[in-house]
Amino acid sequence: MKLLTKIAVVMATAGAAATMYAAPNTVSGNISVEQMLAQSQTAKAQMVADYQHVEHLQLLARREKDVIKLNCVNDKLVEMKPQMNVADRLISDLQNARDAGDQQQTFSGITVAADSVKQLREAADQCVGERLLVTESSNDYTHPDIPDDPGDSPFGPTIEPPAYASPVN
């Protein structure tokens, strides 16, 4: 099943590349409608692969009987499904759109949904404990400028005596 998904993604990418190479007419900017459709189909295939990966993580969490991991992965699945539905609707809108502005706006909506699904997949990977390869922030600690000599007071030459309490309580 995983192999078929990978083959489908590769075939969709190859089809998108062939379509982009063969389509000379551009509608908006430097991307044609055919290229938008091909890239949106590739994005849809990647979203389906991401969804299936998260379902696999859900199955692993069930086998481990880890309720915390399972709840986390389930939350990500619940968030992924509407994004995929939005992308499906936008792909059909892109196929029916006539105006170049509408096509560009619809295409940008598809890419936003695909990015959201990708981020949810990465979050689901973190739910089950897989480390995300990101750059770590540096741990640069700068200490205050206090002299090390205990005889030298960092607060000045004299310490002010405490104030007296008020006679009225």
BELWOZI-V770497 format. One line per field, one symbol per residue. psi: psi as a letter, one per 30 degrees, with the letter a starting at -180 (. if undefined). Layout:
psi->???
//
This chain:
psi->eeeeeeeeeeeeeeeeeeeeefjfkkejbgkleeeeeeeeeeeeeeeeeeeeeeeeeeeeeeefhjeeeeeeeeeeeefeeeeeeeeeeeeeeeffkekeeeeeeeeeeeeeeeeeeeeeeeeeefeggkkkjlkkllijkklliklfjffkkfglelkklllllkfk.
//
